[in-house]
Amino acid sequence: MSAGTIRKARDLAKNGVVKIEDDLYQVKSSSDPSKSYFITSDSCDCLGFKNFYKFHHGKGIKANCSHLEAVRIFKEMKENLNSKK
Ligand SMILES: [Zn+2]
């Protein structure tokens, strides 16, 4: 993943991720704030994620996108908070 994607994911994790229920998160689109995507632990409904599987299908590579990464960072931040209690 590019450094730009990771930077974007960190910003989203701080103020663009909403937990809906366990294993279901809503992440705002960084390019269009009126849009948002739904993310589970290993899938996202954004175009980039779908295209990834179109181009790399069957190669055994796990798809990733800034939203999935944002949720991962979001969870990490939550865990850090909890362990400080
Ligand atoms: Zn995505």
PDB file of the backbone (N, CA, C, O) and the ligand in Angstrom, with CONECT records:
HET     ZN  A 101       1
ATOM      1  N   MET A   1       0.841  -1.199   0.000  1.00  0.00           N
ATOM      2  CA  MET A   1       0.000   0.000   0.000  1.00  0.00           C
ATOM      3  C   MET A   1       0.878   1.252   0.000  1.00  0.00           C
ATOM      4  O   MET A   1       1.924   1.280   0.648  1.00  0.00           O
ATOM      5  N   SER A   2       0.459   2.262  -0.712  1.00  0.00           N
ATOM      6  CA  SER A   2       1.278   3.463  -0.817  1.00  0.00           C
ATOM      7  C   SER A   2       1.204   4.298   0.457  1.00  0.00           C
ATOM      8  O   SER A   2       0.257   4.182   1.236  1.00  0.00           O
ATOM      9  N   ALA A   3       2.208   5.134   0.657  1.00  0.00           N
ATOM     10  CA  ALA A   3       2.245   5.988   1.844  1.00  0.00           C
ATOM     11  C   ALA A   3       1.050   6.929   1.854  1.00  0.00           C
ATOM     12  O   ALA A   3       0.518   7.257   2.914  1.00  0.00           O
ATOM     13  N   GLY A   4       0.633   7.358   0.677  1.00  0.00           N
ATOM     14  CA  GLY A   4      -0.516   8.250   0.579  1.00  0.00           C
ATOM     15  C   GLY A   4      -1.786   7.583   1.075  1.00  0.00           C
ATOM     16  O   GLY A   4      -2.600   8.201   1.761  1.00  0.00           O
ATOM     17  N   THR A   5      -1.949   6.304   0.719  1.00  0.00           N
ATOM     18  CA  THR A   5      -3.130   5.561   1.162  1.00  0.00           C
ATOM     19  C   THR A   5      -3.136   5.420   2.681  1.00  0.00           C
ATOM     20  O   THR A   5      -4.178   5.552   3.323  1.00  0.00           O
ATOM     21  N   ILE A   6      -1.966   5.152   3.244  1.00  0.00           N
ATOM     22  CA  ILE A   6      -1.870   4.966   4.694  1.00  0.00           C
ATOM     23  C   ILE A   6      -2.167   6.279   5.411  1.00  0.00           C
ATOM     24  O   ILE A   6      -2.839   6.293   6.442  1.00  0.00           O
ATOM     25  N   ARG A   7      -1.657   7.389   4.854  1.00  0.00           N
ATOM     26  CA  ARG A   7      -1.928   8.697   5.457  1.00  0.00           C
ATOM     27  C   ARG A   7      -3.431   8.979   5.429  1.00  0.00           C
ATOM     28  O   ARG A   7      -4.006   9.448   6.412  1.00  0.00           O
ATOM     29  N   LYS A   8      -4.053   8.685   4.291  1.00  0.00           N
ATOM     30  CA  LYS A   8      -5.489   8.899   4.141  1.00  0.00           C
ATOM     31  C   LYS A   8      -6.244   8.044   5.160  1.00  0.00           C
ATOM     32  O   LYS A   8      -7.192   8.504   5.798  1.00  0.00           O
ATOM     33  N   ALA A   9      -5.803   6.790   5.299  1.00  0.00           N
ATOM     34  CA  ALA A   9      -6.459   5.867   6.218  1.00  0.00           C
ATOM     35  C   ALA A   9      -6.362   6.364   7.658  1.00  0.00           C
ATOM     36  O   ALA A   9      -7.315   6.242   8.427  1.00  0.00           O
ATOM     37  N   ARG A  10      -5.206   6.926   8.021  1.00  0.00           N
ATOM     38  CA  ARG A  10      -5.038   7.443   9.388  1.00  0.00           C
ATOM     39  C   ARG A  10      -5.989   8.600   9.649  1.00  0.00           C
ATOM     40  O   ARG A  10      -6.601   8.677  10.714  1.00  0.00           O
ATOM     41  N   ASP A  11      -6.116   9.502   8.675  1.00  0.00           N
ATOM     42  CA  ASP A  11      -7.036  10.634   8.831  1.00  0.00           C
ATOM     43  C   ASP A  11      -8.472  10.135   8.988  1.00  0.00           C
ATOM     44  O   ASP A  11      -9.225  10.619   9.833  1.00  0.00           O
ATOM     45  N   LEU A  12      -8.833   9.157   8.157  1.00  0.00           N
ATOM     46  CA  LEU A  12     -10.190   8.612   8.218  1.00  0.00           C
ATOM     47  C   LEU A  12     -10.435   7.941   9.565  1.00  0.00           C
ATOM     48  O   LEU A  12     -11.513   8.074  10.144  1.00  0.00           O
ATOM     49  N   ALA A  13      -9.432   7.222  10.059  1.00  0.00           N
ATOM     50  CA  ALA A  13      -9.585   6.509  11.334  1.00  0.00           C
ATOM     51  C   ALA A  13      -9.880   7.490  12.458  1.00  0.00           C
ATOM     52  O   ALA A  13     -10.617   7.174  13.391  1.00  0.00           O
ATOM     53  N   LYS A  14      -9.298   8.687  12.363  1.00  0.00           N
ATOM     54  CA  LYS A  14      -9.484   9.680  13.423  1.00  0.00           C
ATOM     55  C   LYS A  14     -10.858  10.316  13.380  1.00  0.00           C
ATOM     56  O   LYS A  14     -11.455  10.547  14.432  1.00  0.00           O
ATOM     57  N   ASN A  15     -11.379  10.606  12.193  1.00  0.00           N
ATOM     58  CA  ASN A  15     -12.679  11.308  12.196  1.00  0.00           C
ATOM     59  C   ASN A  15     -13.652  10.858  11.114  1.00  0.00           C
ATOM     60  O   ASN A  15     -14.617  11.567  10.827  1.00  0.00           O
ATOM     61  N   GLY A  16     -13.419   9.697  10.509  1.00  0.00           N
ATOM     62  CA  GLY A  16     -14.342   9.278   9.460  1.00  0.00           C
ATOM     63  C   GLY A  16     -14.939   7.894   9.652  1.00  0.00           C
ATOM     64  O   GLY A  16     -15.694   7.420   8.804  1.00  0.00           O
ATOM     65  N   VAL A  17     -14.600   7.230  10.784  1.00  0.00           N
ATOM     66  CA  VAL A  17     -15.079   5.858  10.988  1.00  0.00           C
ATOM     67  C   VAL A  17     -16.177   5.831  12.044  1.00  0.00           C
ATOM     68  O   VAL A  17     -16.029   6.394  13.129  1.00  0.00           O
ATOM     69  N   VAL A  18     -17.289   5.164  11.706  1.00  0.00           N
ATOM     70  CA  VAL A  18     -18.379   4.987  12.670  1.00  0.00           C
ATOM     71  C   VAL A  18     -18.626   3.502  12.829  1.00  0.00           C
ATOM     72  O   VAL A  18     -18.807   2.786  11.844  1.00  0.00           O
ATOM     73  N   LYS A  19     -18.632   3.039  14.071  1.00  0.00           N
ATOM     74  CA  LYS A  19     -18.923   1.627  14.310  1.00  0.00           C
ATOM     75  C   LYS A  19     -20.431   1.431  14.312  1.00  0.00           C
ATOM     76  O   LYS A  19     -21.131   2.072  15.096  1.00  0.00           O
ATOM     77  N   ILE A  20     -20.943   0.561  13.453  1.00  0.00           N
ATOM     78  CA  ILE A  20     -22.384   0.311  13.380  1.00  0.00           C
ATOM     79  C   ILE A  20     -22.740  -0.837  14.311  1.00  0.00           C
ATOM     80  O   ILE A  20     -23.635  -0.722  15.148  1.00  0.00           O
ATOM     81  N   GLU A  21     -22.035  -1.931  14.154  1.00  0.00           N
ATOM     82  CA  GLU A  21     -22.144  -3.050  15.080  1.00  0.00           C
ATOM     83  C   GLU A  21     -20.843  -3.819  15.011  1.00  0.00           C
ATOM     84  O   GLU A  21     -19.941  -3.442  14.264  1.00  0.00           O
ATOM     85  N   ASP A  22     -20.730  -4.906  15.789  1.00  0.00           N
ATOM     86  CA  ASP A  22     -19.497  -5.680  15.721  1.00  0.00           C
ATOM     87  C   ASP A  22     -19.258  -6.126  14.288  1.00  0.00           C
ATOM     88  O   ASP A  22     -20.133  -6.717  13.655  1.00  0.00           O
ATOM     89  N   ASP A  23     -18.060  -5.836  13.781  1.00  0.00           N
ATOM     90  CA  ASP A  23     -17.682  -6.251  12.440  1.00  0.00           C
ATOM     91  C   ASP A  23     -18.443  -5.524  11.329  1.00  0.00           C
ATOM     92  O   ASP A  23     -18.496  -6.006  10.198  1.00  0.00           O
ATOM     93  N   LEU A  24     -19.023  -4.381  11.642  1.00  0.00           N
ATOM     94  CA  LEU A  24     -19.615  -3.561  10.584  1.00  0.00           C
ATOM     95  C   LEU A  24     -19.355  -2.086  10.878  1.00  0.00           C
ATOM     96  O   LEU A  24     -19.793  -1.541  11.891  1.00  0.00           O
ATOM     97  N   TYR A  25     -18.635  -1.468   9.962  1.00  0.00           N
ATOM     98  CA  TYR A  25     -18.239  -0.080  10.145  1.00  0.00           C
ATOM     99  C   TYR A  25     -18.639   0.732   8.922  1.00  0.00           C
ATOM    100  O   TYR A  25     -18.718   0.220   7.806  1.00  0.00           O
ATOM    101  N   GLN A  26     -18.890   2.026   9.170  1.00  0.00           N
ATOM    102  CA  GLN A  26     -19.171   2.936   8.078  1.00  0.00           C
ATOM    103  C   GLN A  26     -18.009   3.922   8.001  1.00  0.00           C
ATOM    104  O   GLN A  26     -17.631   4.520   9.008  1.00  0.00           O
ATOM    105  N   VAL A  27     -17.452   4.088   6.825  1.00  0.00           N
ATOM    106  CA  VAL A  27     -16.328   5.000   6.655  1.00  0.00           C
ATOM    107  C   VAL A  27     -16.675   6.026   5.587  1.00  0.00           C
ATOM    108  O   VAL A  27     -17.126   5.677   4.496  1.00  0.00           O
ATOM    109  N   LYS A  28     -16.460   7.285   5.912  1.00  0.00           N
ATOM    110  CA  LYS A  28     -16.724   8.361   4.961  1.00  0.00           C
ATOM    111  C   LYS A  28     -15.754   8.302   3.794  1.00  0.00           C
ATOM    112  O   LYS A  28     -14.589   7.939   3.961  1.00  0.00           O
ATOM    113  N   SER A  29     -16.229   8.655   2.633  1.00  0.00           N
ATOM    114  CA  SER A  29     -15.358   8.762   1.477  1.00  0.00           C
ATOM    115  C   SER A  29     -14.476   9.990   1.646  1.00  0.00           C
ATOM    116  O   SER A  29     -14.957  11.064   2.008  1.00  0.00           O
ATOM    117  N   SER A  30     -13.167   9.827   1.381  1.00  0.00           N
ATOM    118  CA  SER A  30     -12.277  10.972   1.567  1.00  0.00           C
ATOM    119  C   SER A  30     -12.382  11.947   0.406  1.00  0.00           C
ATOM    120  O   SER A  30     -12.033  13.119   0.549  1.00  0.00           O
ATOM    121  N   SER A  31     -12.861  11.477  -0.748  1.00  0.00           N
ATOM    122  CA  SER A  31     -12.960  12.376  -1.897  1.00  0.00           C
ATOM    123  C   SER A  31     -14.329  13.052  -1.970  1.00  0.00           C
ATOM    124  O   SER A  31     -14.453  14.152  -2.507  1.00  0.00           O
ATOM    125  N   ASP A  32     -15.363  12.388  -1.426  1.00  0.00           N
ATOM    126  CA  ASP A  32     -16.711  12.940  -1.467  1.00  0.00           C
ATOM    127  C   ASP A  32     -17.386  12.721  -0.113  1.00  0.00           C
ATOM    128  O   ASP A  32     -17.886  11.630   0.159  1.00  0.00           O
ATOM    129  N   PRO A  33     -17.405  13.762   0.747  1.00  0.00           N
ATOM    130  CA  PRO A  33     -17.913  13.615   2.114  1.00  0.00           C
ATOM    131  C   PRO A  33     -19.384  13.223   2.199  1.00  0.00           C
ATOM    132  O   PRO A  33     -19.844  12.774   3.249  1.00  0.00           O
ATOM    133  N   SER A  34     -20.130  13.388   1.099  1.00  0.00           N
ATOM    134  CA  SER A  34     -21.537  13.005   1.147  1.00  0.00           C
ATOM    135  C   SER A  34     -21.696  11.498   0.951  1.00  0.00           C
ATOM    136  O   SER A  34     -22.773  10.942   1.164  1.00  0.00           O
ATOM    137  N   LYS A  35     -20.598  10.846   0.537  1.00  0.00           N
ATOM    138  CA  LYS A  35     -20.634   9.406   0.310  1.00  0.00           C
ATOM    139  C   LYS A  35     -19.976   8.665   1.471  1.00  0.00           C
ATOM    140  O   LYS A  35     -19.099   9.208   2.143  1.00  0.00           O
ATOM    141  N   SER A  36     -20.398   7.435   1.700  1.00  0.00           N
ATOM    142  CA  SER A  36     -19.691   6.617   2.676  1.00  0.00           C
ATOM    143  C   SER A  36     -19.783   5.153   2.266  1.00  0.00           C
ATOM    144  O   SER A  36     -20.627   4.768   1.456  1.00  0.00           O
ATOM    145  N   TYR A  37     -18.889   4.342   2.846  1.00  0.00           N
ATOM    146  CA  TYR A  37     -18.819   2.928   2.491  1.00  0.00           C
ATOM    147  C   TYR A  37     -19.026   2.070   3.716  1.00  0.00           C
ATOM    148  O   TYR A  37     -18.774   2.504   4.840  1.00  0.00           O
ATOM    149  N   PHE A  38     -19.487   0.847   3.498  1.00  0.00           N
ATOM    150  CA  PHE A  38     -19.645  -0.107   4.596  1.00  0.00           C
ATOM    151  C   PHE A  38     -18.531  -1.132   4.544  1.00  0.00           C
ATOM    152  O   PHE A  38     -18.233  -1.711   3.499  1.00  0.00           O
ATOM    153  N   ILE A  39     -17.929  -1.337   5.695  1.00  0.00           N
ATOM    154  CA  ILE A  39     -16.744  -2.180   5.773  1.00  0.00           C
ATOM    155  C   ILE A  39     -16.934  -3.253   6.836  1.00  0.00           C
ATOM    156  O   ILE A  39     -17.374  -2.967   7.949  1.00  0.00           O
ATOM    157  N   THR A  40     -16.600  -4.483   6.485  1.00  0.00           N
ATOM    158  CA  THR A  40     -16.519  -5.541   7.493  1.00  0.00           C
ATOM    159  C   THR A  40     -15.051  -5.865   7.669  1.00  0.00           C
ATOM    160  O   THR A  40     -14.194  -5.168   7.125  1.00  0.00           O
ATOM    161  N   SER A  41     -14.742  -6.921   8.429  1.00  0.00           N
ATOM    162  CA  SER A  41     -13.335  -7.168   8.734  1.00  0.00           C
ATOM    163  C   SER A  41     -12.518  -7.469   7.482  1.00  0.00           C
ATOM    164  O   SER A  41     -11.305  -7.256   7.485  1.00  0.00           O
ATOM    165  N   ASP A  42     -13.143  -7.958   6.412  1.00  0.00           N
ATOM    166  CA  ASP A  42     -12.331  -8.255   5.235  1.00  0.00           C
ATOM    167  C   ASP A  42     -12.970  -7.840   3.914  1.00  0.00           C
ATOM    168  O   ASP A  42     -12.588  -8.344   2.858  1.00  0.00           O
ATOM    169  N   SER A  43     -13.938  -6.926   3.962  1.00  0.00           N
ATOM    170  CA  SER A  43     -14.471  -6.452   2.699  1.00  0.00           C
ATOM    171  C   SER A  43     -14.938  -5.009   2.802  1.00  0.00           C
ATOM    172  O   SER A  43     -15.234  -4.504   3.885  1.00  0.00           O
ATOM    173  N   CYS A  44     -14.994  -4.366   1.653  1.00  0.00           N
ATOM    174  CA  CYS A  44     -15.420  -2.984   1.581  1.00  0.00           C
ATOM    175  C   CYS A  44     -16.227  -2.854   0.302  1.00  0.00           C
ATOM    176  O   CYS A  44     -15.946  -3.538  -0.682  1.00  0.00           O
ATOM    177  N   ASP A  45     -17.229  -1.979   0.306  1.00  0.00           N
ATOM    178  CA  ASP A  45     -18.039  -1.886  -0.912  1.00  0.00           C
ATOM    179  C   ASP A  45     -17.616  -0.721  -1.818  1.00  0.00           C
ATOM    180  O   ASP A  45     -18.398  -0.270  -2.656  1.00  0.00           O
ATOM    181  N   CYS A  46     -16.387  -0.239  -1.649  1.00  0.00           N
ATOM    182  CA  CYS A  46     -15.922   0.822  -2.541  1.00  0.00           C
ATOM    183  C   CYS A  46     -15.445   0.236  -3.872  1.00  0.00           C
ATOM    184  O   CYS A  46     -15.201  -0.964  -3.995  1.00  0.00           O
ATOM    185  N   LEU A  47     -15.324   1.108  -4.848  1.00  0.00           N
ATOM    186  CA  LEU A  47     -14.942   0.690  -6.195  1.00  0.00           C
ATOM    187  C   LEU A  47     -13.527   0.117  -6.232  1.00  0.00           C
ATOM    188  O   LEU A  47     -13.269  -0.871  -6.919  1.00  0.00           O
ATOM    189  N   GLY A  48     -12.620   0.736  -5.494  1.00  0.00           N
ATOM    190  CA  GLY A  48     -11.231   0.286  -5.485  1.00  0.00           C
ATOM    191  C   GLY A  48     -11.115  -1.154  -5.029  1.00  0.00           C
ATOM    192  O   GLY A  48     -10.344  -1.937  -5.585  1.00  0.00           O
ATOM    193  N   PHE A  49     -11.892  -1.496  -4.004  1.00  0.00           N
ATOM    194  CA  PHE A  49     -11.847  -2.858  -3.471  1.00  0.00           C
ATOM    195  C   PHE A  49     -12.402  -3.847  -4.492  1.00  0.00           C
ATOM    196  O   PHE A  49     -11.832  -4.917  -4.706  1.00  0.00           O
ATOM    197  N   LYS A  50     -13.513  -3.483  -5.115  1.00  0.00           N
ATOM    198  CA  LYS A  50     -14.119  -4.369  -6.118  1.00  0.00           C
ATOM    199  C   LYS A  50     -13.186  -4.557  -7.309  1.00  0.00           C
ATOM    200  O   LYS A  50     -13.016  -5.666  -7.816  1.00  0.00           O
ATOM    201  N   ASN A  51     -12.585  -3.449  -7.745  1.00  0.00           N
ATOM    202  CA  ASN A  51     -11.665  -3.527  -8.878  1.00  0.00           C
ATOM    203  C   ASN A  51     -10.460  -4.386  -8.567  1.00  0.00           C
ATOM    204  O   ASN A  51      -9.944  -5.089  -9.435  1.00  0.00           O
ATOM    205  N   PHE A  52     -10.015  -4.328  -7.321  1.00  0.00           N
ATOM    206  CA  PHE A  52      -8.855  -5.126  -6.933  1.00  0.00           C
ATOM    207  C   PHE A  52      -9.101  -6.592  -7.245  1.00  0.00           C
ATOM    208  O   PHE A  52      -8.243  -7.268  -7.812  1.00  0.00           O
ATOM    209  N   TYR A  53     -10.289  -7.083  -6.869  1.00  0.00           N
ATOM    210  CA  TYR A  53     -10.569  -8.497  -7.107  1.00  0.00           C
ATOM    211  C   TYR A  53     -10.765  -8.793  -8.581  1.00  0.00           C
ATOM    212  O   TYR A  53     -10.503  -9.904  -9.040  1.00  0.00           O
ATOM    213  N   LYS A  54     -11.230  -7.788  -9.326  1.00  0.00           N
ATOM    214  CA  LYS A  54     -11.390  -7.973 -10.763  1.00  0.00           C
ATOM    215  C   LYS A  54     -10.019  -8.192 -11.408  1.00  0.00           C
ATOM    216  O   LYS A  54      -9.858  -9.055 -12.271  1.00  0.00           O
ATOM    217  N   PHE A  55      -9.037  -7.398 -10.976  1.00  0.00           N
ATOM    218  CA  PHE A  55      -7.718  -7.452 -11.607  1.00  0.00           C
ATOM    219  C   PHE A  55      -6.816  -8.535 -11.028  1.00  0.00           C
ATOM    220  O   PHE A  55      -5.962  -9.075 -11.732  1.00  0.00           O
ATOM    221  N   HIS A  56      -7.000  -8.855  -9.751  1.00  0.00           N
ATOM    222  CA  HIS A  56      -6.065  -9.783  -9.105  1.00  0.00           C
ATOM    223  C   HIS A  56      -6.735 -11.087  -8.690  1.00  0.00           C
ATOM    224  O   HIS A  56      -6.194 -11.842  -7.882  1.00  0.00           O
ATOM    225  N   HIS A  57      -7.916 -11.347  -9.246  1.00  0.00           N
ATOM    226  CA  HIS A  57      -8.682 -12.509  -8.807  1.00  0.00           C
ATOM    227  C   HIS A  57      -7.881 -13.798  -8.949  1.00  0.00           C
ATOM    228  O   HIS A  57      -7.260 -14.051  -9.982  1.00  0.00           O
ATOM    229  N   GLY A  58      -7.907 -14.608  -7.894  1.00  0.00           N
ATOM    230  CA  GLY A  58      -7.273 -15.916  -7.967  1.00  0.00           C
ATOM    231  C   GLY A  58      -5.777 -15.905  -7.763  1.00  0.00           C
ATOM    232  O   GLY A  58      -5.139 -16.954  -7.856  1.00  0.00           O
ATOM    233  N   LYS A  59      -5.196 -14.748  -7.487  1.00  0.00           N
ATOM    234  CA  LYS A  59      -3.754 -14.698  -7.281  1.00  0.00           C
ATOM    235  C   LYS A  59      -3.396 -14.831  -5.805  1.00  0.00           C
ATOM    236  O   LYS A  59      -2.222 -14.812  -5.434  1.00  0.00           O
ATOM    237  N   GLY A  60      -4.409 -14.963  -4.979  1.00  0.00           N
ATOM    238  CA  GLY A  60      -4.158 -15.168  -3.557  1.00  0.00           C
ATOM    239  C   GLY A  60      -3.731 -13.914  -2.816  1.00  0.00           C
ATOM    240  O   GLY A  60      -3.239 -13.984  -1.690  1.00  0.00           O
ATOM    241  N   ILE A  61      -3.920 -12.769  -3.454  1.00  0.00           N
ATOM    242  CA  ILE A  61      -3.566 -11.521  -2.773  1.00  0.00           C
ATOM    243  C   ILE A  61      -4.809 -10.986  -2.075  1.00  0.00           C
ATOM    244  O   ILE A  61      -5.904 -11.004  -2.637  1.00  0.00           O
ATOM    245  N   LYS A  62      -4.634 -10.519  -0.869  1.00  0.00           N
ATOM    246  CA  LYS A  62      -5.773  -9.943  -0.142  1.00  0.00           C
ATOM    247  C   LYS A  62      -5.962  -8.498  -0.558  1.00  0.00           C
ATOM    248  O   LYS A  62      -5.020  -7.706  -0.542  1.00  0.00           O
ATOM    249  N   ALA A  63      -7.180  -8.165  -0.927  1.00  0.00           N
ATOM    250  CA  ALA A  63      -7.459  -6.791  -1.323  1.00  0.00           C
ATOM    251  C   ALA A  63      -7.389  -5.869  -0.124  1.00  0.00           C
ATOM    252  O   ALA A  63      -7.654  -6.266   1.011  1.00  0.00           O
ATOM    253  N   ASN A  64      -7.034  -4.649  -0.401  1.00  0.00           N
ATOM    254  CA  ASN A  64      -7.018  -3.651   0.651  1.00  0.00           C
ATOM    255  C   ASN A  64      -7.400  -2.309   0.057  1.00  0.00           C
ATOM    256  O   ASN A  64      -7.258  -2.102  -1.148  1.00  0.00           O
ATOM    257  N   CYS A  65      -7.868  -1.422   0.864  1.00  0.00           N
ATOM    258  CA  CYS A  65      -8.160  -0.066   0.418  1.00  0.00           C
ATOM    259  C   CYS A  65      -8.042   0.836   1.635  1.00  0.00           C
ATOM    260  O   CYS A  65      -7.913   0.353   2.760  1.00  0.00           O
ATOM    261  N   SER A  66      -8.084   2.131   1.416  1.00  0.00           N
ATOM    262  CA  SER A  66      -7.873   3.056   2.529  1.00  0.00           C
ATOM    263  C   SER A  66      -8.951   2.890   3.604  1.00  0.00           C
ATOM    264  O   SER A  66      -8.708   3.174   4.777  1.00  0.00           O
ATOM    265  N   HIS A  67     -10.151   2.428   3.200  1.00  0.00           N
ATOM    266  CA  HIS A  67     -11.240   2.276   4.175  1.00  0.00           C
ATOM    267  C   HIS A  67     -11.006   1.090   5.100  1.00  0.00           C
ATOM    268  O   HIS A  67     -11.176   1.190   6.315  1.00  0.00           O
ATOM    269  N   LEU A  68     -10.610  -0.049   4.499  1.00  0.00           N
ATOM    270  CA  LEU A  68     -10.288  -1.225   5.306  1.00  0.00           C
ATOM    271  C   LEU A  68      -9.155  -0.903   6.268  1.00  0.00           C
ATOM    272  O   LEU A  68      -9.176  -1.289   7.437  1.00  0.00           O
ATOM    273  N   GLU A  69      -8.169  -0.188   5.747  1.00  0.00           N
ATOM    274  CA  GLU A  69      -7.013   0.179   6.555  1.00  0.00           C
ATOM    275  C   GLU A  69      -7.444   1.143   7.668  1.00  0.00           C
ATOM    276  O   GLU A  69      -6.953   1.061   8.793  1.00  0.00           O
ATOM    277  N   ALA A  70      -8.362   2.051   7.343  1.00  0.00           N
ATOM    278  CA  ALA A  70      -8.850   2.999   8.351  1.00  0.00           C
ATOM    279  C   ALA A  70      -9.544   2.259   9.493  1.00  0.00           C
ATOM    280  O   ALA A  70      -9.364   2.607  10.660  1.00  0.00           O
ATOM    281  N   VAL A  71     -10.334   1.242   9.160  1.00  0.00           N
ATOM    282  CA  VAL A  71     -11.025   0.466  10.192  1.00  0.00           C
ATOM    283  C   VAL A  71     -10.017  -0.287  11.053  1.00  0.00           C
ATOM    284  O   VAL A  71     -10.175  -0.389  12.269  1.00  0.00           O
ATOM    285  N   ARG A  72      -8.979  -0.812  10.406  1.00  0.00           N
ATOM    286  CA  ARG A  72      -7.941  -1.531  11.143  1.00  0.00           C
ATOM    287  C   ARG A  72      -7.258  -0.595  12.153  1.00  0.00           C
ATOM    288  O   ARG A  72      -7.048  -0.962  13.309  1.00  0.00           O
ATOM    289  N   ILE A  73      -6.917   0.610  11.702  1.00  0.00           N
ATOM    290  CA  ILE A  73      -6.269   1.587  12.584  1.00  0.00           C
ATOM    291  C   ILE A  73      -7.236   2.024  13.679  1.00  0.00           C
ATOM    292  O   ILE A  73      -6.842   2.177  14.835  1.00  0.00           O
ATOM    293  N   PHE A  74      -8.502   2.225  13.315  1.00  0.00           N
ATOM    294  CA  PHE A  74      -9.545   2.613  14.263  1.00  0.00           C
ATOM    295  C   PHE A  74      -9.642   1.596  15.408  1.00  0.00           C
ATOM    296  O   PHE A  74      -9.726   1.966  16.578  1.00  0.00           O
ATOM    297  N   LYS A  75      -9.629   0.305  15.045  1.00  0.00           N
ATOM    298  CA  LYS A  75      -9.708  -0.762  16.049  1.00  0.00           C
ATOM    299  C   LYS A  75      -8.482  -0.736  16.950  1.00  0.00           C
ATOM    300  O   LYS A  75      -8.581  -0.904  18.165  1.00  0.00           O
ATOM    301  N   GLU A  76      -7.329  -0.522  16.334  1.00  0.00           N
ATOM    302  CA  GLU A  76      -6.078  -0.463  17.088  1.00  0.00           C
ATOM    303  C   GLU A  76      -6.118   0.671  18.110  1.00  0.00           C
ATOM    304  O   GLU A  76      -5.698   0.500  19.255  1.00  0.00           O
ATOM    305  N   MET A  77      -6.631   1.836  17.686  1.00  0.00           N
ATOM    306  CA  MET A  77      -6.709   2.991  18.584  1.00  0.00           C
ATOM    307  C   MET A  77      -7.640   2.675  19.753  1.00  0.00           C
ATOM    308  O   MET A  77      -7.359   3.036  20.896  1.00  0.00           O
ATOM    309  N   LYS A  78      -8.748   1.998  19.455  1.00  0.00           N
ATOM    310  CA  LYS A  78      -9.711   1.600  20.502  1.00  0.00           C
ATOM    311  C   LYS A  78      -9.047   0.674  21.508  1.00  0.00           C
ATOM    312  O   LYS A  78      -9.204   0.840  22.717  1.00  0.00           O
ATOM    313  N   GLU A  79      -8.302  -0.306  20.998  1.00  0.00           N
ATOM    314  CA  GLU A  79      -7.634  -1.260  21.884  1.00  0.00           C
ATOM    315  C   GLU A  79      -6.624  -0.566  22.772  1.00  0.00           C
ATOM    316  O   GLU A  79      -6.497  -0.888  23.953  1.00  0.00           O
ATOM    317  N   ASN A  80      -5.903   0.389  22.200  1.00  0.00           N
ATOM    318  CA  ASN A  80      -4.930   1.139  22.976  1.00  0.00           C
ATOM    319  C   ASN A  80      -5.610   1.901  24.094  1.00  0.00           C
ATOM    320  O   ASN A  80      -5.105   1.954  25.215  1.00  0.00           O
ATOM    321  N   LEU A  81      -6.765   2.494  23.790  1.00  0.00           N
ATOM    322  CA  LEU A  81      -7.520   3.230  24.815  1.00  0.00           C
ATOM    323  C   LEU A  81      -7.936   2.292  25.938  1.00  0.00           C
ATOM    324  O   LEU A  81      -7.803   2.610  27.120  1.00  0.00           O
ATOM    325  N   ASN A  82      -8.449   1.114  25.536  1.00  0.00           N
ATOM    326  CA  ASN A  82      -8.943   0.179  26.544  1.00  0.00           C
ATOM    327  C   ASN A  82      -7.835  -0.346  27.436  1.00  0.00           C
ATOM    328  O   ASN A  82      -8.035  -0.554  28.633  1.00  0.00           O
ATOM    329  N   SER A  83      -6.657  -0.560  26.847  1.00  0.00           N
ATOM    330  CA  SER A  83      -5.578  -1.132  27.656  1.00  0.00           C
ATOM    331  C   SER A  83      -5.002  -0.109  28.625  1.00  0.00           C
ATOM    332  O   SER A  83      -4.284  -0.470  29.556  1.00  0.00           O
ATOM    333  N   LYS A  84      -5.316   1.178  28.409  1.00  0.00           N
ATOM    334  CA  LYS A  84      -4.810   2.207  29.316  1.00  0.00           C
ATOM    335  C   LYS A  84      -5.686   2.357  30.558  1.00  0.00           C
ATOM    336  O   LYS A  84      -5.274   2.973  31.541  1.00  0.00           O
ATOM    337  N   LYS A  85      -6.896   1.792  30.513  1.00  0.00           N
ATOM    338  CA  LYS A  85      -7.837   1.963  31.623  1.00  0.00           C
ATOM    339  C   LYS A  85      -7.370   1.221  32.876  1.00  0.00           C
ATOM    340  O   LYS A  85      -8.046   1.259  33.905  1.00  0.00           O
TER     341      LYS A  85
HETATM  342 ZN    ZN A 101     -12.779   0.802   0.420  1.00  0.00          ZN2+
END
